[in-house]
């Protein structure tokens, strides 16, 4: 049968987005790891490896930051993310991004169409 009708107060689209970023300076010598938490286009929480703790930008984000920052096991895992996340993926993708560059040959150029 057909799904039950929902009242308009219960319908809608909600979006939760976590953005993970690794910033590499001079290869893997200096690495910065950022995690941005966004809910319905509002950044409410952020983790920056250069800062060393979570920062909340909304009341809910501040509460979540306090929870994460007070958990020693969670914070230790976060502190090591530069190694297990960023440096790991750097090693995986570097051969495909930097070592496979081949100078273009004349046969690889795009055809020119006359009008």
C-alpha positions in Angstrom: 0.0 0.0 0.0 0.8 3.7 -0.1 3.1 5.1 2.7 1.2 6.9 5.4 0.8 10.7 5.0 3.1 12.8 7.0 2.0 16.1 8.5 3.9 19.1 7.1 5.6 19.7 10.4 7.4 16.4 10.1 8.6 16.8 6.5 11.7 18.5 5.3 15.3 17.9 4.3 18.1 18.0 6.8 21.7 17.9 5.9 24.6 16.9 8.1 28.0 17.2 6.4 31.5 16.5 7.7 34.3 17.8 5.6 37.8 16.4 6.2 40.8 18.4 4.8 44.5 17.6 4.8 46.8 20.6 4.1 50.3 19.6 3.1 53.2 22.0 3.3 56.5 20.7 1.8 55.3 17.2 1.3 54.4 15.6 4.6 56.9 17.7 6.7 54.1 20.0 7.9 50.5 18.7 7.8 47.3 20.3 9.0 44.1 18.3 9.5 40.8 20.0 9.6 37.3 18.5 10.1 34.3 20.8 9.6 30.9 19.8 10.9 28.0 21.5 9.0 24.3 21.2 9.7 21.9 22.7 7.2 24.6 25.0 5.8 25.7 26.2 9.3 29.1 25.4 10.5 28.6 24.3 14.1 31.8 22.5 15.1 35.4 22.3 13.9 38.5 20.4 14.7 41.9 21.9 13.6 45.1 20.0 14.4 47.0 23.3 14.7 44.5 24.4 17.5 44.5 21.1 19.3 40.9 20.9 20.4 37.4 21.2 19.1 35.7 24.6 18.7 32.0 25.1 18.7 30.3 27.8 16.7 26.7 27.3 17.9 25.2 26.4 21.3 24.9 22.8 20.1 28.4 22.9 18.7 29.8 24.2 21.9 28.2 21.4 23.8 29.6 18.8 21.3 33.0 20.4 21.5 33.0 20.2 25.3 32.0 16.5 25.1 34.8 15.6 22.6 37.4 17.7 24.4 36.7 16.0 27.7 37.2 12.5 26.3 40.9 11.6 26.5 40.7 8.6 24.2 38.8 10.5 21.6 41.3 13.4 21.7 44.3 11.0 21.4 42.7 9.5 18.3 42.1 13.0 16.9 45.7 14.0 17.7 47.1 11.1 15.7 44.8 11.7 12.7 47.5 13.6 10.8 49.4 10.3 10.6 46.7 7.7 10.2 44.5 9.8 7.9 46.5 12.5 6.1 49.9 10.9 5.7 48.4 7.5 4.9 46.3 8.9 2.0 49.2 11.1 0.9 51.3 7.9 0.4 48.4 6.2 -1.4 47.7 9.0 -3.9 51.1 10.6 -4.5 52.2 8.1 -7.1 49.0 8.8 -9.1 49.2 12.6 -8.7 52.9 13.4 -9.1 54.9 10.5 -10.5 52.7 9.7 -13.5 53.2 13.0 -15.4 54.2 12.4 -19.0 55.0 15.2 -21.4 52.3 15.4 -24.1 53.1 14.1 -27.5 51.7 15.5 -30.8 49.4 12.5 -31.1 47.8 13.4 -27.7 46.8 16.9 -28.7 43.1 17.6 -29.3 41.9 17.7 -32.9 41.3 21.1 -34.4 38.0 21.5 -36.2 37.7 24.1 -39.0 34.5 26.0 -39.3 
